[in-house]
């Protein structure tokens, strides 16, 4: 099972390489996505898209499985890559190996801060909710967590920050270096259920469908539903980001991606049966396996698929990362560029969304 110290060393090594990777990306040294066509329409030859095999990335799973992205992209080749957690996606974005990604707020904020606001822009929301702390029998309060080992997907990812923030608020010491009242073990989502069942983990703060699997297949119970910690239960679990350079060079391709994204969200909110079928097919195509009906139904009920980025929650996410010790204080001004999305929403007669004063809309 991965340890805090091993994960921390890897993260620190990544941070050391970030300035070099950002500089290369800014110079276009590693970008092979293709140039704009001769008419200068801003259309790329290829779009490289990252996402997770999580139900919280339903818009991505639906968009890929239903061909919604491919249909809108036309002659632009869509290449996809599946990740376990956001920090690895950021590494790929910085290295120029990805052009766009579905990702959580904490690694997005880190990417924006580490690049001095240059590397990425948030262009749409994707999901709210769908994250819980599930624990074994015998744990009924925060006080029962002293001496336990809890999992999060990766050091510095969105659920990791949420877990560390909540533990601190409950008076339980924890540290990115390890030690404290609770041990946090960054663990691949796919490994959590088995480690929970064998007793090597006492619980995990994970996104869907892993929370539902821990409850329904692992016999755990929910100690904290993250949506209960936010006003009106709304917070950013997933949004869609692009490399700033790609957005500037290929605006038509980004618009096509966003049209596919909006279509995926509309399917998810308008036809739950078809959406869940597409999500299950997408999970299989991403290298996983289809979920049982009970697990999928529970997971689906815990989240909201949306193109609204819920900008009001981003500042709090940034503050949580600083308090958790996984982020430095970051000026978020300019992190959003919602103009392409709002243009599409307006054309389709849908409600536009707000950047909350943190960028263009």
N, C-alpha and C positions, 0 to 999 in steps of 0.2 A: 504494500500500500504506500503511495507516495507520502512523503513527509513534508512538513512545513519548511524545514531547512533546505531540502533538495529543491522544492518549488521556488523558494526565495532566491537561491543561488541562480537558478535559471532566469528568473525575472530580472535580477540585477544585471546578469550578463546581457539580457535583451536591452535593458535601458542603456547600457554602455554602447551598444551598437546602433541605437535609435538615431542619433544625430547623423551618422554616416548614411544610414538607409534613407533618411529623409532628404539628405542632400542629393543622393543619387536619384531619388524619385523626382525631386524638384528640377533636376537637370534633364530628366527624361532618360537617364542612363539605363534603367531597367524596364522601361515601359515598352512592351512589344504588342500592345493592343491594336496597333494598326493606325494609319493616318487617315485624316478626313479625305473624302473623295475629291475628285478634281473640281467639282462645283463648289467645294468649300461649305458643304451643308452641315458640317459638324457631326457626320456619321462615322462611327468606328467600324473597323473590320471585325472586331471581336469585343465582347463584353465578358469579363471574368467576374463571376458572382459567387460570394461566399455566404453560407448559412449553416444552421445547426439542424440535426435530426431531432428536433424538439417540437412539441405541439405549439409552444410559444412562438415558433417560426412558421406558423400555419400559412401565412401569406406567401412565403417563399416556396413551401412545399406544394401548395395549390398552384401557384404561378408556373412552377416547373412541370408538375405532373399534368396539368390541364393544357399545357402549351401556350398559356396566356402571354408569357414573356416572349417566347419564340415568335408567336404570331405578330406581336407589335414590333419586334426587332427586325423582322424581315430578313434582309440579306446579311445583317450583322450576326455573326456566329455567337451563340451563347455557350460559355464554358462554366461549369459549376464545380465547387469544391466544398466539402462538408467538414465542419470543425466541431470540436467539443465545447469550446468556450472562447470568449471575446479576445483575451490577450493574444492568443495565437493568430486570430484574424488580423489584429492590429499589426503584428509582425509581418504578415503577408502583404498587407496594404503598404506598409512602410518600405518593403522590399520591392514594390511595384509588381507583385505577383497577383494582386487582386485589383479590380476597378471599383467594385461596389460590394457592400456586405450588409446582411441583416445581423444586428449586434445589439448588445445591451448598453445602457447609459454609462456605466463606470469605465469600461475600456475605451468608449468613445471620448469621454472627457479626458482620459489620460492621453489618448492620441492627439487630441486637439491641443492640450497643454504642452506636451513634449515637443510638438512641432511649432510652438509659438503661434498657433492658430492658422497654420498654413496648409496642413496635410489633408484635412477632411472637412466635409460639410454634412450635416443631417438634412436629408431631403424629404423625409416622410416618417410618420409613425407606423408601427406594425402591430403591436400588441400591448395590452395592459393586463396586469394580474397574472395568475398562473404560477406562483412561487410560494412554497410553504416549508416550514420546519417540521419534519416528521420524525418522531422519536419512538423508542421501544417502550414496552410496558414498564411501569414502575416510575416513569418520569411524568410528573403531572404539573410541575412548576419550574421556573427558572432556577430555583434553589437546588433542585434535584440534578442539575446539570454539572455541578462541581465534580471534577475528576473524570468527566466523560470525554469521549472523542466524537466530534461531529465532522461531517464532510461538507465541502462546498466544491463546485465544479473546478475552479482554478483560482489561485491567489490573485486577487485584484479584479476578479470578474464581478458581475452585478450581484449575484447571490452571495458571493463571499463578503462583499462590502455590507450587504443587508444583514447577514449573520453577525459580523463583527460589531456593527452599529447597535443591533438589538442587544447583544450580550453586554456591551459596555453600558448601555442604558439600564440594564438590569443589575449592574454592579458586579458583573463577572469579568475578571481580567483575562485578556487574550492579547496575543502579539503576533506580528508577521514573522518574528524570529522564532516563534514557538514558546511553549510554556504558558503559565497562567492558570487560571481556574479551569479553563476548558481548552482542550487541544483541538485545533482546527486542521483537518487533513485534506488538502486539495486533492480531489479524486475524480477521475473520469466518470461522467454520469452513468455510462454503461456498466461500471464496476460497482456502483453504490448498492444496488439491491442485494447482490451476492454477499458483499461484506457486511451488510446490515443483517442478513439472515444468519450468517455465521457468528455474529456477535462481535466482529472486529470494529464495527461502528455502532454508536449508540443513537445516531440520528443523522439527518442531513437536511440542509437548506438547499432545495433543488427546484428547478423549473419543471413544468409539465412536459411529458407524462410521467417523469420519474417520481414526483410526489405521489401521484395516484398509484403507481406500482408499489411504492413502499407501503401504502395503506392497504391496498386490496390484495397484493401478492405477498408482502412482507409482514403483514400483521401489525404495522405501526399505526400511530395515531397522530393527528395534527396538534402540535403545541402552539404554533404560530402560523396564521394565514397572513401573508404579508399585506394583502389588501386592507386588512383591519388596521394597519399602521398609517394609512394615508387618507387625506381628506376625500370623502365620497368614494373611497376604495379605488381611486384612480392613480396609477403611477406607471412610469415607463418600464416595461420589461424588454421590449424589442423595438428598434427603429431601423430605418434604412439609411445608410450613409454611402457617400462616394468620395473618391479621391478628388480634391479640389481641381487638380490639373486636368483630370478626365472630364469633369463637369464643364470646365472652361473650353476644352478642345472639342468635345463631342456633345453639345447640348441636345441635338436631335436624338442621339442614342439614349441619353438620360431621360428625355421625355418619353421615349418608347418604353423604357423600363418602368417608368412611373405609370404609364397607361396600363401596363400589364399588372402592376402592383394594385392599382385601384380596382381593376377587374377582379383580382383575387380577393380583395377585401369585400367587394360587393357580393361575390359568390358566398364567402364565409358568413356574411351577415344576413344574406337573403335565402340561403338554402343549406341549412345545417347538415342535412343528410348527405347531400352531394359533397359538401365541404369535407366532412369527416372521411368519406370514402377516398377523396383525393389526398387528404393528409396521410391516411394509412398507406396508400400506394406510394406516396412520396417518401415515407419513412422506409419502406422496403427498398425503393430505388436508391436511397441514400446509404444503403448498406446495413440497415437494421432489419427489424421484422415487424409485421403488422401487429397492432395492439388488439387485445380482446375488447369486445364491445363495452363491457362494464368499465374498463380502464379508460377507454377513449371517451366514453360519455362523461365520466367524472372529470377527466382532464379538460374537456371542452367546456364544461360548465364553470370552470374556475377562471377562465380568461375571456378577454374581449379582443377580437381582431379589429383593428382600426387604423386608418391612415393619419389620425390626429397624433402628433408627436407628444402631446401632453407636456408642453414646454414648461408649464408651471411647476412640474415635479423635478426638472433637471437641476435647478439650483440646489435643491435639497439633496439630490443624489451626489452632487459635487461636494457639498459640505460633509456628507456621510463618508465619502472616500478619504477626505483629509483626516477626519476624526478616527477612521479605522486604520490609518497609517499606510494606506495603499496608494494614495494620490497626494500630489502637492496642490496648493491653492491655485486655482485656474480662473482666469478671466474668460467667461463664456461668451462675451459679446462677439457676434458674428458667426457663431457655431451653426446656426440654421441658414439654409437657403431654401425657402418654401415657395419661391416664385414659380418654378416649373409645375409643382404639384397643384398650387392654387389655380393656375391657368387651366389645368386639365379639369379640376373639380368645377370651376366656373363654366367651362364649356359643356360639362355633363349635367349642369344644374344641381350639383351637390354642394353642400356647405363647405366653405373654405376654412382653413385652420390658421392658428396663430403661432407666431414665433416667440411670444411672450416678451418682446423687447430684446431678444437675443440674436436677432438676425433679420434677414430679408424675408418678406412674406407677400 
